[in-house]
C-alpha cells in the first residue's frame, strides 16, 4: 500500500506559523471597578481585578492616586495574577483611586480608574431631643439630623416603640433625601414619642441606628381649614446622569390634607413616570426628560406650587475610536479619536493633537506600541486602546504572485496587478522578456504598480515580469500573456412590437476563441434576467454554445423594455441590445372625482391612465349601490365618451341613494383595469314620479277597512338579486257615527 505524502508550499507554512505565533500588545479583558468596603467588616481583604490578553503574557503594576504601589515582601499589597489584593484595608491609608498597568514587549496600557471607598454609619447624637407642641389640625415636621455616614441611607420613623413604624399614607411623609418626617395635618392619634430610624445597606451588610425620642403634644382646638403650604421641596436644579432614575419629593401642610399633582412645563409627560403624590420618579432618564417640573398642592382652601429643573448630563462616550493598525515604516499616519489626551505606551505625553487626531510623520520602528485615547468629563473617564505595528519588510510575492497564465483578447485590454508584500512600499518596474516597459499610448504602469495593456495584438504575447524593490531588499514575479481571438456578436437581437399574450424569440449568436468557453446572459433594462424566477415567461431557445437566443412566452406589459444580450469568455465580452414594445389594453384611470350632485345626475372627472402603446378609444362609467352591489354600466352624457375626454355626466340616477363610481378605458386590444372607486356620495332627495298601482280593498276585522297597492319599482330594484314586487296594506279603523235620522 502506498502513502500519499503531500508537502505544503513553504510560504503557506510560513503564513500559518506567523499567524499562530503573532505577538500583540495587552488588551484588557477585566478591569477594576468602583468598590465600597464596609468599615468594621469581617472580611480581612479587598480585591481589585485586572486581567489582560497579551502575547507574550503581560506583567502587571498598580497605581494609587497616580503613584506606583511598591510590592514589598511585608507590604499589605500583593499581586495575584493581575489582581491587587489589599489586606486589612483601612480608610486613612487605602481610600483613593486605583489603576492597573499591563505591559509586555509590544507596549503598555493603563486601565480605567476605579475608586476604593469605605462605607460607614455612626451613632446618633446622645443629646435629648426637644419636645414639640402644636395645635391639633396644624402640620408639623420632625428633623432627623442623621449622623455621619457613607453612602446614602434609607429612613423610617418609630412611634413610641420598635417596631411600630409610621406608614406613608398621604397625611404623613418621610423624606428619603433628608430623613425628615412631615405630617400634613395632625390628629389626636399622632400623640406620642418619635424617633428617626436610619439604615445603611452596603453589599450584604445592613446596619441601623435610631435617634433619641422627641415627644409630640397637641393643644385641642376646633381645627380650622387652611390652604396648602409646600414644606418638602426638591432642589431648584436637579442634576442627573442619563440612564439613571430621578426622584423628586414634594409634600405640603394643609387642612384638608392637600392633594399633590405633578406636571412638566416644557414638553410632554414621559411614559417613564412612576409613583404619584409626594414622589415623582422617572426611570432611565434621557435628554428628552430635561426641563422644568412643577409640583402643585391643592385643597378646597387653595393651592401652592413649586418649580425646579432637571438637568441631564452624561458620561463620556466614543463617537469614533482607534483600532489596531499596521503601517509601513517611513509612511505618515493619521489616527482620529475624539479625545482630550493620548497615552502612548501608558505614559501621558503632550503629543500635538489637532481636532482629536494624532499625527505621525515618517514612522519609525520605535513608534510601534500600544496607544490609548482618553476622554473625560466630571462624570468619568473612558479609554480606547489600539496597537500600532510599524512594519519593515523586503518585497515578498509568496502570498500574492503575478498570475502565472494571463489570457487576453485580441484588440482588447488586460490589467495585470503587481502587489508584493513590502514595507515601506516597493518601487515597481515591469519588463517583457528583456525589454523594460515604460508608459506609452498602449502601456500604462499605475502608481500602485499595476500594468495595463490596451489594443492588444498577437505580438504582445510573452513573459511579463514585475520587479519590486525597497531598502530592505528586492524580489520579482513573472506571468505569461496569451492572446486569444476576440468575442463578437454575429447575429444581434432585433427590436419588436407585439401584443399582450403573444410569444417572441430574440436572436443572439456569437463567435469566440475556440479554446475558451462561451456563455450568454440577458438583461432587461440593465437588470439580469433570472430564468428560474421568471414564472415560465423566459426560456433559452438553444443549447448550442454559439447560440444564445431568448424566447419569451405569453408576454405581459411588464416585459416591455431594452433587452441586452452579452456573450462572455474569461478574457472579454460583447453585447448588443434591442427594444421590445408590448401593447395591451389601457391601464386604470386615476383620481375619479364626483361633483355637481343633483337628485338624478352627477358630474364625473378622472385623469388618463397609461395607454400601453395603443390609443384609448373610449371610456365606460360603472356604479354600484347598496341595493345592487354589483358594478353596472351607467348611462352618460355624452352617450359615447371619447378617448380624449376626462369628464362626463352620469344620468338616470335614483334620488336619495348612495353611489360609488368607477371608470374603465378601452382600446382596440380590449377593456383595461378599472379605476379605484370614487368616494361614496348620496344623490339629493326628490318627490315620487310614479303613483302606486293595483289599488284594491276589503276584508279586515270588525270596524277596519284594508286597502292594498303595489309599490312602483326602479329598474335598479327590479334587477337586484332577490328583489320582488312589494304589496302594501293600510288598515283604517271604522269610526262610530250617530244616525243622521232616527229610525
C-alpha positions in Angstrom: 0.0 0.0 0.0 1.4 3.4 -1.0 1.4 6.5 1.2 0.5 9.8 -0.4 2.6 12.5 1.3 1.6 16.0 0.2 4.0 18.7 1.3 2.6 22.2 1.7 4.4 25.0 0.0 6.9 26.8 2.3 5.2 30.2 2.1 1.8 28.6 3.3 3.7 27.1 6.3 5.3 30.4 7.0 1.9 32.2 6.9 0.3 29.6 9.3 3.3 29.8 11.7 3.2 33.6 11.6 -0.5 33.7 12.5 -0.1 31.2 15.3 2.9 32.9 16.9 1.9 36.5 16.2 2.8 38.8 19.2 0.4 41.5 20.2 0.1 44.1 23.0 -2.1 43.9 26.1 -5.9 44.1 25.6 -7.9 44.3 28.8 -10.4 41.6 29.4 -11.2 42.6 33.0 -10.7 46.0 34.6 -11.1 47.2 38.2 -14.5 48.5 39.2 -15.5 51.1 41.9 -15.5 49.2 45.2 -17.2 50.0 48.5 -15.7 48.3 51.6 -17.7 48.4 54.9 -15.8 49.6 57.9 -15.7 47.0 60.6 -16.4 44.2 58.1 -15.3 40.7 59.0 -13.6 40.5 55.6 -9.9 41.0 56.0 -9.1 41.9 52.5 -10.3 43.7 49.3 -9.5 42.6 45.7 -9.4 44.8 42.7 -9.5 42.7 39.5 -7.3 43.2 36.4 -6.7 40.8 33.5 -5.3 41.4 30.0 -4.9 39.2 26.9 -1.4 39.6 25.5 1.4 37.7 23.7 3.9 37.4 25.3 1.9 37.4 28.5 1.5 40.7 30.3 3.1 41.8 33.5 1.2 44.0 35.9 1.7 47.1 38.1 -0.8 49.2 40.1 -1.1 52.9 40.8 -2.9 54.6 43.6 -3.8 58.3 43.1 -1.2 58.3 40.2 1.7 56.9 42.2 3.0 53.4 41.6 2.4 51.0 44.5 5.6 49.2 45.7 5.0 45.5 46.2 7.4 44.8 49.1 7.5 41.5 50.9 6.0 42.8 54.1 3.5 45.1 52.4 -0.2 44.8 52.8 -0.4 44.9 49.0 0.2 41.8 46.8 -0.4 40.7 43.2 -2.4 37.5 42.4 -2.0 37.2 38.7 -3.0 40.7 37.7 -5.4 41.3 40.7 -4.4 43.7 43.5 -5.2 42.3 47.0 -5.1 44.7 49.9 -5.0 43.1 53.4 -6.7 44.7 56.4 -7.8 47.8 54.4 -8.2 51.0 56.4 -9.8 54.2 55.2 -7.0 56.5 56.2 -4.4 54.6 54.1 -6.3 52.9 51.3 -9.2 55.1 50.2 -8.4 56.5 46.8 -8.3 56.0 43.0 -6.6 52.8 41.6 -5.4 51.9 38.1 -3.9 48.7 36.7 -0.9 48.9 34.3 -0.4 45.9 31.9 2.8 45.6 29.9 4.6 43.3 27.5 7.3 43.7 24.9 4.8 45.2 22.5 3.6 48.0 24.7 1.8 49.2 27.8 -1.8 50.1 28.6 -3.5 51.5 31.7 -6.9 50.5 32.9 -9.8 52.9 33.8 -9.7 54.4 37.2 -11.6 52.7 40.0 -12.2 54.1 43.4 -11.9 52.3 46.7 -14.2 53.9 49.3 -15.2 52.9 52.8 -18.8 52.7 53.9 -19.8 53.6 57.5 -22.7 54.7 59.7 -22.0 56.3 63.1 -24.5 56.6 66.0 -27.0 59.4 66.5 -26.1 62.1 69.0 -26.8 61.2 72.6 -28.4 64.5 73.3 -32.1 64.6 74.3 -34.4 66.0 71.6 -36.8 68.8 72.4 -40.5 68.1 72.7 -42.9 69.5 70.1 -46.2 71.1 71.0 -48.7 72.2 68.3 -52.4 72.9 67.8 -54.3 69.9 66.6 -55.0 70.2 62.9 -51.9 72.0 62.0 -48.9 70.5 60.2 -45.6 69.5 61.9 -42.1 68.5 60.8 -39.6 66.4 62.8 -35.9 66.8 61.7 -34.0 63.5 61.5 -30.4 65.1 61.6 -28.7 61.8 60.7 -25.2 61.0 62.0 -22.1 61.0 59.7 -22.4 58.2 57.1 -21.4 57.0 53.6 -23.1 56.2 51.3 -26.8 57.3 51.5 -29.3 55.9 54.0 -32.9 54.8 53.9 -35.2 56.4 56.6 -38.2 55.3 58.6 -39.7 56.7 61.8 -40.8 54.9 65.0 -43.8 55.9 67.1 -43.4 55.1 70.8 -41.6 51.8 70.4 -39.9 49.4 68.0 -41.1 48.1 65.5 -44.1 50.5 65.4 -43.1 52.2 62.1 -45.2 55.1 60.8 -46.7 54.3 57.4 -46.6 56.8 54.4 -50.3 57.3 53.9 -50.7 60.7 52.2 -51.1 62.5 55.5 -47.6 61.6 56.6 -44.4 61.5 54.6 -40.7 60.6 55.3 -38.2 62.3 53.0 -35.5 59.9 51.8 -33.3 62.9 51.0 -33.1 64.4 54.5 -34.8 61.8 56.6 -37.3 64.4 58.0 -40.9 63.4 58.9 -43.8 65.5 57.7 -47.4 65.4 59.0 -49.7 67.4 56.8 -52.5 67.7 59.4 -52.1 66.5 62.9 -54.7 64.3 64.6 -55.3 63.1 68.2 -53.8 59.7 67.2 -50.4 61.4 66.4 -49.7 62.0 70.1 -46.6 60.1 71.3 -42.8 59.8 71.0 -41.0 60.0 67.6 -37.6 58.5 66.7 -35.7 58.6 63.4 -34.6 55.1 62.2 -31.7 55.2 59.7 -30.4 52.1 57.8 -27.2 51.7 55.8 -27.0 49.0 53.0 -23.5 48.0 51.9 -23.3 44.8 49.9 -24.7 42.2 52.3 -24.1 44.2 55.4 -27.0 46.1 56.9 -26.7 48.5 59.9 -29.4 50.5 61.5 -29.3 53.2 64.2 -32.1 55.3 65.8 -32.3 58.7 67.4 -33.5 59.9 70.8 -37.2 60.2 71.0 -39.0 63.6 70.7 -42.5 63.9 72.2 -45.4 65.4 70.3 -48.1 67.2 72.3 -51.3 68.6 70.8 -53.4 71.5 72.0 -57.0 70.7 71.5 -58.9 73.3 69.4 -61.6 73.4 66.8 -59.4 72.8 63.8 -60.0 75.4 61.1 -59.3 74.7 57.5 -56.3 76.4 55.7 -54.7 76.5 52.3 -51.7 74.3 51.4 -48.1 75.3 52.1 -45.3 73.2 50.5 -42.7 72.2 53.1 -40.7 69.4 51.5 -39.2 70.6 48.2 -36.9 69.1 45.6 -33.8 71.2 44.6 -34.2 74.1 42.2 -31.7 72.3 40.0 -31.5 68.5 40.0 -28.6 67.1 38.0 -28.9 63.5 36.8 -26.8 61.1 34.6 -28.5 59.7 31.6 -29.8 56.2 32.3 -30.3 56.7 36.0 -33.6 57.0 37.9 -34.5 60.5 39.2 -36.7 61.1 42.2 -38.3 64.4 43.1 -40.0 65.0 46.5 -42.9 67.4 47.3 -45.1 67.5 50.4 -47.4 70.2 51.8 -49.1 71.0 55.1 -52.8 71.9 54.9 -56.3 71.2 56.1 -57.9 69.2 54.5 -54.8 67.2 53.6 -53.6 68.6 50.2 -53.5 66.5 47.0 -50.2 66.6 45.2 -50.1 66.8 41.4 -47.1 66.8 39.0 -46.6 68.3 35.6 -43.8 69.1 33.1 -44.0 72.7 32.0 -41.9 72.3 28.8 -42.7 69.3 26.7 -44.9 66.2 27.1 -45.1 64.0 30.1 -42.9 60.9 29.9 -44.3 57.4 29.9 -41.5 56.5 32.2 -43.1 58.3 35.2 -43.9 56.0 38.1 -45.4 56.7 41.5 -47.5 59.6 42.4 -48.4 62.1 45.2 -45.3 63.2 47.2 -42.8 61.3 44.9 -42.2 61.7 41.2 -39.8 59.0 39.8 -38.6 58.9 36.2 -36.9 55.7 35.1 -33.9 55.6 32.8 -33.8 59.4 32.2 -32.5 60.8 28.9 -32.2 64.2 27.4 -35.9 64.4 26.5 -36.7 64.4 30.2 -34.7 67.6 30.8 -36.9 70.6 31.7 -38.9 72.4 34.3 -41.2 70.4 36.6 -43.9 71.7 38.8 -45.4 70.3 42.0 -48.9 71.5 42.9 -50.5 71.1 46.3 -54.3 71.8 46.4 -57.2 71.5 48.7 -60.6 73.3 49.0 -59.0 76.3 50.6 -56.4 77.0 47.9 -53.2 75.8 46.2 -49.5 76.2 46.4 -46.9 75.4 43.7 -43.2 74.9 43.4 -40.9 74.6 40.3 -37.5 73.2 39.7 -35.4 71.9 36.8 -34.0 68.5 35.9 -30.7 68.8 34.0 -29.4 65.7 32.3 -25.7 65.0 31.9 -23.8 62.1 30.5 -20.6 60.2 31.0 -18.2 60.5 28.0 -18.9 58.2 25.1 -16.9 57.4 22.0 -18.2 58.7 18.6 -15.0 57.4 16.9 -12.4 55.0 18.4 -9.0 53.8 17.3 -8.4 50.3 16.1 -5.2 48.1 15.8 -3.2 49.4 12.8 -0.3 48.2 10.7 1.6 50.9 8.9 4.8 50.9 6.7 8.0 52.3 8.0 8.6 55.8 6.7 4.9 56.4 6.0 2.6 59.0 7.5 -0.4 58.1 9.7 -3.4 60.0 11.0 -5.3 58.4 13.9 -8.6 60.0 14.7 -10.2 59.8 18.2 -12.5 62.3 19.9 -10.2 62.7 23.0 -8.8 65.2 25.4 -5.4 63.4 25.6 -3.4 60.5 24.3 -1.4 57.9 26.2 1.4 56.3 24.1 2.5 53.1 25.9 0.7 54.0 29.0 2.6 57.3 29.7 0.7 60.6 29.4 2.7 62.7 26.9 2.0 66.1 25.4 1.6 64.9 21.8 0.3 67.5 19.4 -3.3 66.6 18.8 -5.4 68.5 16.3 -9.2 68.0 16.5 -8.8 64.7 18.2 -6.3 63.5 15.6 -2.9 62.1 16.4 -0.4 62.7 13.6 2.7 60.6 12.8 5.2 61.7 10.1 7.7 59.3 8.7 7.0 56.4 11.0 10.0 54.6 12.6 10.1 51.2 14.2 10.2 52.8 17.7 6.7 54.2 17.0 5.3 50.6 17.4 3.4 50.0 20.6 0.2 50.5 22.5 -1.7 53.8 22.3 -4.7 54.9 24.3 -7.1 57.6 23.6 -8.6 59.2 26.8 -11.9 61.1 27.0 -13.0 62.5 30.3 -15.5 64.8 32.0 -16.6 65.4 35.6 -18.7 62.2 35.4 -15.9 59.8 34.4 -13.1 58.7 32.1 -13.1 56.3 29.2 -10.1 54.7 27.5 -9.8 53.3 23.9 -6.8 51.2 23.3 -5.1 50.1 20.0 -1.8 48.7 18.9 0.4 50.4 16.2 2.7 48.0 14.4 5.3 49.7 12.2 6.4 47.2 9.5 9.8 46.9 7.7 9.6 44.1 5.1 11.6 43.3 1.9 9.3 42.7 -1.1 7.7 39.2 -1.0 5.5 37.7 -3.7 4.8 34.4 -1.9 1.3 35.3 -0.8 0.3 37.3 -4.0 2.4 36.4 -7.1 1.7 37.7 -10.6 -0.8 35.4 -12.2 1.1 32.6 -13.9 -1.1 32.4 -17.2 -2.7 35.6 -18.4 -5.2 35.2 -21.2 -6.2 38.4 -23.2 -8.5 39.1 -26.1 -7.2 40.5 -29.4 -7.8 44.2 -29.7 -8.9 44.2 -26.0 -7.4 45.3 -22.7 -5.7 43.4 -19.9 -4.9 44.5 -16.3 -2.0 42.8 -14.5 -1.6 43.7 -10.8 1.7 43.7 -9.0 1.1 43.5 -5.3 4.0 42.2 -3.3 4.0 42.4 0.5 6.5 45.1 1.3 7.2 47.8 3.9 7.9 50.5 3.0 6.0 50.4 -0.3 8.2 48.9 -3.0 9.3 50.7 -6.2 8.0 48.6 -9.2 9.4 48.0 -12.7 7.9 45.9 -15.5 9.7 44.0 -18.3 8.5 42.0 -21.3 11.3 39.4 -21.7 14.4 41.7 -21.5 12.6 44.9 -22.7 11.9 47.5 -20.0 8.3 48.8 -20.3 7.5 52.5 -20.0 4.3 54.4 -20.3 3.0 54.9 -23.8 -0.2 55.1 -25.8 -0.8 51.4 -25.3 1.1 50.8 -22.0 0.3 52.2 -18.6 2.0 51.5 -15.3 -0.1 52.9 -12.5 1.2 54.4 -9.2 0.4 51.2 -7.4 2.4 49.1 -9.8 -0.4 47.7 -12.0 0.4 47.1 -15.7 -2.4 47.9 -18.2 -2.0 46.9 -21.9 -4.6 48.2 -24.5 -5.4 47.4 -28.1 -3.7 44.0 -27.7 -2.2 42.2 -30.7 -0.6 38.8 -31.2 2.9 40.5 -30.9 2.1 41.3 -27.2 2.3 37.6 -26.2 5.3 36.7 -24.0 6.7 36.7 -20.4 5.9 39.8 -18.2 7.9 40.3 -15.0 7.3 42.7 -12.1 10.4 43.7 -10.2 9.8 45.2 -6.7 12.5 46.9 -4.5 12.8 48.8 -1.2 15.7 49.5 1.2 15.0 46.1 2.8 15.6 44.1 -0.4 14.1 43.1 -3.8 12.0 40.4 -5.5 10.2 39.6 -8.8 7.3 37.6 -10.2 6.5 36.5 -13.8 3.4 35.7 -15.8 2.8 34.6 -19.4 0.4 36.6 -21.6 -1.5 34.6 -24.2 -3.5 36.5 -26.8 -6.9 34.9 -27.9 -9.5 35.8 -30.6 -12.0 38.4 -29.5 -15.6 37.6 -28.9 -18.1 39.1 -31.4 -21.8 39.2 -31.8 -22.6 37.8 -35.3 -26.4 37.9 -35.1 -27.8 40.7 -32.9 -31.4 40.8 -31.5 -33.9 42.9 -33.4 -36.4 45.3 -31.9 -40.0 44.1 -31.9 -43.6 45.3 -31.4 -46.2 42.7 -30.2 -49.5 42.4 -28.3 -50.0 41.1 -24.8 -50.1 37.3 -24.7 -48.1 36.7 -27.8 -44.8 34.8 -28.0 -41.4 36.0 -29.3 -37.8 34.9 -29.8 -34.9 37.4 -29.6 -31.9 36.0 -31.5 -28.3 36.4 -30.4 -25.4 34.5 -32.0 -21.6 35.0 -31.3 -18.2 33.9 -32.4 -15.3 33.4 -30.0 -11.9 31.8 -29.4 -12.4 28.0 -29.5 -10.0 27.4 -26.7 -12.4 29.1 -24.2 -15.9 28.5 -23.0 -18.6 31.0 -24.1 -21.6 31.9 -22.0 -24.7 34.1 -22.8 -26.5 36.3 -20.3 -29.6 38.5 -20.8 -30.8 41.6 -19.0 -33.9 43.7 -19.2 -33.3 47.5 -18.6 -29.8 46.5 -17.2 -31.3 44.1 -14.6 -30.1 40.5 -15.1 -32.9 38.0 -16.1 -33.3 35.2 -13.6 -34.7 32.3 -15.6 -35.6 30.3 -12.5 -37.8 33.1 -11.2 -39.4 34.1 -14.5 -42.6 32.0 -13.9 -42.1 30.4 -17.3 -42.0 33.6 -19.4 -38.3 33.3 -20.3 -36.5 30.3 -21.7 -33.3 29.7 -23.6 -34.1 28.8 -27.1 -31.0 26.7 -27.9 -28.4 24.5 -26.2 -25.7 25.2 -28.8 -22.7 27.1 -27.4 -22.6 29.8 -30.1 -26.4 30.5 -29.9 -27.9 32.4 -27.0 -31.5 33.1 -28.3 -34.1 34.2 -25.7 -37.7 33.0 -26.0 -40.5 35.0 -24.3 -43.8 33.3 -23.8 -47.2 34.8 -23.0 -45.7 38.3 -22.9 -47.1 40.8 -20.4 -46.9 44.6 -20.3 -44.0 44.3 -17.7 -41.9 42.6 -20.4 -41.5 45.8 -22.4 -38.0 47.4 -22.3 -34.5 47.2 -23.6 -33.1 43.6 -23.8 -29.3 43.2 -23.8 -27.5 40.0 -24.9 -24.0 39.6 -23.6 -21.6 36.9 -24.9 -18.7 36.4 -22.5 -15.5 34.4 -22.1 -12.9 34.6 -19.3 -11.0 37.3 -21.2 -13.6 39.5 -22.8 -17.3 40.1 -23.7 -19.5 41.6 -26.4 -23.1 43.0 -26.1 -26.0 44.0 -28.3 -29.4 45.4 -27.4 -32.9 45.6 -28.8 -36.2 47.2 -27.7 -39.4 45.2 -27.1 -42.7 47.0 -27.1 -45.7 45.1 -25.7 -49.1 46.6 -26.5 -52.2 45.9 -24.3 -55.5 47.3 -23.0 -55.2 50.6 -21.2 -54.2 50.9 -17.6 -56.7 52.1 -15.0 -57.7 55.8 -15.0 -56.9 57.7 -11.9 -58.4 60.3 -9.5 -62.1 59.8 -10.0 -63.9 62.8 -8.5 -67.7 63.3 -8.2 -69.2 66.8 -8.1 -72.3 68.8 -9.1 -74.6 66.2 -7.4 -78.3 66.5 -8.0 -81.2 64.1 -7.5 -80.7 62.1 -10.7 -77.3 63.3 -12.1 -73.7 63.8 -11.1 -70.6 65.2 -12.9 -67.6 62.8 -13.0 -64.0 63.6 -13.8 -60.8 61.5 -13.9 -57.2 61.5 -15.2 -55.8 59.5 -18.0 -54.0 56.2 -17.3 -51.3 54.6 -19.4 -52.4 53.8 -22.9 -50.0 50.8 -23.0 -48.8 51.7 -26.6 -52.3 51.7 -28.1 -54.5 54.8 -28.2 -57.5 54.9 -25.8 -60.7 54.7 -27.9 -63.5 55.3 -25.3 -64.4 55.3 -21.6 -67.1 53.4 -19.7 -68.6 54.5 -16.4 -69.9 52.0 -13.9 -71.6 52.4 -10.5 -72.9 50.3 -7.6 -75.3 50.9 -4.7 -76.4 49.1 -1.5 -79.4 47.7 -3.5 -77.2 46.5 -6.3 -73.7 45.7 -5.0 -72.5 44.5 -8.5 -70.9 47.1 -10.8 -73.3 48.2 -13.6 -72.7 50.3 -16.6 -74.3 53.7 -16.4 -76.0 56.0 -18.9 -73.9 59.1 -19.5 -74.0 62.4 -21.3 -72.4 62.1 -23.9 -73.6 58.6 -24.5 -70.2 57.6 -26.0 -67.3 59.1 -24.1 -64.3 59.6 -26.4 -60.8 58.5 -25.5 -59.5 62.1 -25.2 -62.2 63.0 -22.7 -61.6 63.3 -18.9 -65.2 64.2 -17.7 -68.8 63.1 -18.3 -72.3 63.5 -16.7 -73.9 60.4 -15.3 -77.7 60.4 -15.7 -80.8 58.4 -14.7 -79.8 58.0 -11.0 -82.2 57.3 -8.1 -82.8 60.2 -5.8 -81.7 59.9 -2.2 -79.4 56.9 -2.9 -75.7 56.2 -2.0 -73.5 55.6 -5.1 -69.8 54.7 -5.8 -68.5 55.2 -9.4 -65.5 53.9 -11.3 -64.1 54.4 -14.9 -62.7 51.9 -17.4 -60.7 52.7 -20.5 -60.7 50.6 -23.7 -58.7 50.4 -27.0 -58.6 48.0 -29.9 -56.9 45.4 -27.7 -59.7 45.3 -25.1 -61.1 46.9 -21.9 -58.5 47.8 -19.3 -58.5 47.5 -15.5 -61.0 49.8 -13.7 -60.0 52.8 -11.7 -60.3 52.8 -7.9 -63.8 53.5 -6.7 -64.8 57.2 -6.1 -65.8 58.4 -2.7 -69.3 57.4 -1.7 -71.9 60.1 -2.4 -75.7 60.4 -2.0 -78.0 61.9 -4.6 -80.4 64.6 -3.5 -83.9 63.8 -2.4 -87.0 64.3 -4.7 -90.7 63.8 -4.8 -92.0 60.4 -6.2 -92.6 60.5 -10.0 -94.8 57.4 -10.3 -98.1 56.7 -8.4 -98.7 53.2 -6.8 -100.7 50.7 -8.9 -103.0 47.8 -8.3 -105.3 49.5 -5.8 -107.8 47.2 -4.0 -109.5 46.8 -0.7 -111.9 44.9 1.5 -111.9 42.4 4.3 -110.3 43.0 7.7 -111.5 42.8 11.3 -114.7 44.4 12.5 -114.6 48.2 12.3 -111.5 48.0 9.9 -111.0 48.5 6.2 -107.9 47.1 4.4 -106.6 48.9 1.3 -103.8 47.2 -0.8 -101.5 48.6 -3.6 -98.3 47.7 -5.4 -95.2 49.9 -5.0 -93.7 51.0 -8.3 -90.1 49.9 -8.6 -87.0 51.5 -10.2 -85.1 49.2 -12.6 -82.2 49.1 -10.1 -84.5 47.5 -7.5 -86.3 45.2 -10.0 -82.9 43.9 -11.3 -81.3 43.5 -8.0 -80.8 40.0 -6.6 -83.8 38.8 -4.6 -85.9 41.8 -5.5 -89.8 41.1 -5.5 -92.9 43.0 -6.1 -94.0 44.5 -2.8 -97.6 44.8 -1.6 -98.5 47.5 0.9 -101.6 47.4 3.1 -103.3 50.1 5.1 -105.9 49.3 7.9 -108.4 52.0 8.6 -110.4 51.7 11.9 -114.1 52.4 11.4 -115.5 55.3 13.5 -118.8 55.2 15.3 -121.3 57.7 14.0 -124.7 58.6 15.3 -127.5 58.0 12.9 -128.4 61.2 11.0 -132.1 60.3 11.1 -134.0 58.4 13.8 -135.1 55.0 12.6 
